[in-house]
């Protein structure tokens, strides 16, 4: 009976280890308050979660997740030494207060098809005023605190 209980405890601990961590790229976006959260923490969460997900899922599944989350990807040029080109994927979203941009990049190991060799992630936020901008203050048109220009009148 002790072996059964010990085995169950190990199983529960293993399940709890992954609990609360995003399992997909879409879940990374759902798990964080991108408009109000502290920029350095958000950047670290994005980079760590994306790297973990990509390493576990592989290149093809990761790219499918990225595209399902609404990102647009551009790809490098394939080469006989690197048949799976690098991918750079971007996503943007705006609220009344902030423009937020995400960029996810990955490469694969040419010796291991469908692998992920390297990842990079960047988060940028440009808000009304500059206090909440990330990674640093951005002087932009939205800093005037004015509503967007009204569309031209119909003729």
C-alpha positions, 0 to 999 in steps of 0.5 A: 500500500505504501508503494501505491501511495508514494507512486500517487504522490509522485504522479500528483507532484509531476502534474502540479509541476506544470500546473499554472504554466501556459501550455500554448502560445495563446495561453501565454497571452491569456495568462498575463495582464499585458496592459497593466503588468510590470514590463520586465516580468512580462518580458521574462514570462514571454521569453521563458514560456515561449522557449519552454513550449517551443522546445517541448512541441517542436518547430512545426507544432510551435509555428501552428500554435503561433499562427493560431494565436494570430501572429503573422510570420515571415521566414528566412531563406532555406538553404541546403545546410538549413532546410527549415528557415528561421521564422520571425512572427509578430502580433499587435493589439491595441486598447484605448490606452496602449499599443502592444506588440509581440515578436517571437522568433525561432530556428531549428537545428539542421541535424534534427528536423522539426526541432527548435534550436533557438528562440527569442521573444520581445514585448513592447508597449506604447501607452498614453503618456510614457509612464507605462511604456516598455521597455522604455519611454516612447514619444508617440502620437498617442502621448497627446491624450487625444482620441484618434482623428475622426474618419473623413466625412462621406461625400 
